Amino acid sequence: MAEPISGAKRIQEQAVAAWVNHLNEVRLETLFERLERHPDDLDGALSTVDAALRKIDLEVVGRNRGGVKGMHGFIAEVAEVGVGNARARIVGDAARYGWVNDNGPVDLLRDGVEIQQKFVAAGGRLGLGAIGEHLDKYPDFIRNGGKYQIPADHYETIRDLHSMSATDASKLVAGSGDGPSYGDWVRVRAFFGTGRVDVDSLEPSALDYVDVQRGSYTATLESEKDSLRATARSQRADASAAGRASIREAGKATIAAGAVEGVTTFVMAVVRKHRAGTPLAQFTARDWTEVLGESGVGAVKGGVRGASVYTLSNLAATPAAVTSALVTASFGIAELANELRTGTITESEFIERAELVSLEAAVSAVSSLVGQAVIPIPVLGAVIGNTIGTVMYQTVSDCLARRECELLERYADEQRLLGERLTSEQEQLVDRLRSATSTYVAVLDRAFSQDVETALAGSVALAIEVGVASADILDSDEKTAAYFLD
């Protein structure tokens, strides 16, 4: 009965690994999409600025449109469209601005909003006089949702003066020195005091007044291109940072894995007790304590599994299925090691069961990898592959179990007979070695005896013992005389 539970447990473990792997894939796919899009966005933005430059050169400066006093106004319109659209393109958005170019009440359109530009410095009124004149001619312009756009530096000055108190304004210089004067404050307050125009009906341009003059617009737009390149670099850096593994995502994987494994362990513990003959309604406090204890351990294991899978799959480029199998095998071997320390199992049983745990974990990992490759649906492919692989492994194991037992018994008998035969042969060889050694030692003692006659006889015996030819042994007076005298 434990086998279905064990199989379900392995499926749950690989499902967690597949889910963590899916998190990684989603994050990396998002990163690749952003990195692939950035070159196109930058090229489009730079092309937009170059197109604005050509249009100013050909249609404004080349035709001397607006003359000496009014040319910068047309330059501002084209430049605003180019810069605004380029900044939209660099972030992947579509063009927002359109140049109306009909000398009518509207100069630009931005997302359907009508805009009238007033780049005017004459008269020292920061363009407010020109706005008043336009409003006299087109009194419904603001009521229809129109906006007045002025240079960014003029807008900042107007906002500061509009929000300034009379006490602070009295401290301003009276003449035309650096910065706004008290007279500028008076004119700004008087303009908005009529109630015809609200300060929120004004908006800043992307450019300052000086940026759109005939002698400076080229440098302005080239500087904008440099800014776009810097923005692209920053976007790539941000995308790379966002695409990296993070502690936050690791925490999410840890908590989710712990919760799933805790719930799974809880269900399996309840099922196991129910199958053991205890109905759910008859669970005692002790039963629930055991179930909750197992669930807590399962939750901790799940958290470790989630953190390990996330860390190894990102830092060591290890497949999530393999990582989960490693964690499973580690937990299993750790439990066996504890049983070995307490004497519950022997060393031989520890080795055999550790091998079995590792084999089952490997089968689970391979099955999940194959399933995910064949069925490229996140989590589902790994679950189906693991289920099929586990069933096949269990079926093959059951079929081979009986045959394996017979082979093991026969192997044990063969080893026993071989051991008996080798033991007998060893004893015979030892006896022969002991006899030969005794004879050799006795002959050696005689050969080196202090008695000359004994030593000579012993030397002859030693020569015979070690295999010297009889003709070469000096065992007579004639052989000795012939050897030394002839």
Secondary structure, DSSP 8 states (H G I E B T S, - for coil): -HHHHHHHHHHHHHHHHHHHHHHHHHHHHHHHHHHHHHHHHHHHHHHHHHHHHHHIIIIIITTTTTHHHHHHHHHHHHHHHHHHHHHHHHTT----EEE--SSSS-SEEETTEEEEE----GGGSTTHHHHHHHHHH-TTTTTTT-EEEE-HHHHHHHHHHHH--HHHHTTS-SSS-SS--HHHHHHHHHHHHTSSS-GGGEEE-SS-GGGGSTTTHHHHHHHHHHHHHHHHHHHHHHHHHHTS--HHHHHHHHHHHHHHHHHHHHHHHHHHHHHTT--GGG--HHHHHHHHHHHHHHHHHHHHHHHHHHHHHHHS---HHHHHHHHHHHHHHHHHHHHHHHTSS-HHHHHHHHHHHHHHHHHHHHHHHHHHHHS-STTHHHHHHHHHHHHHHHHHHHHHHHHHHHHHHHHHHHHHHHHHHHHHHHHHHHHHHHHHHHHHHHHHHHHT-SSHHHHHHHHHHHHHHHT--GGGS--SHHHHHHHHH-
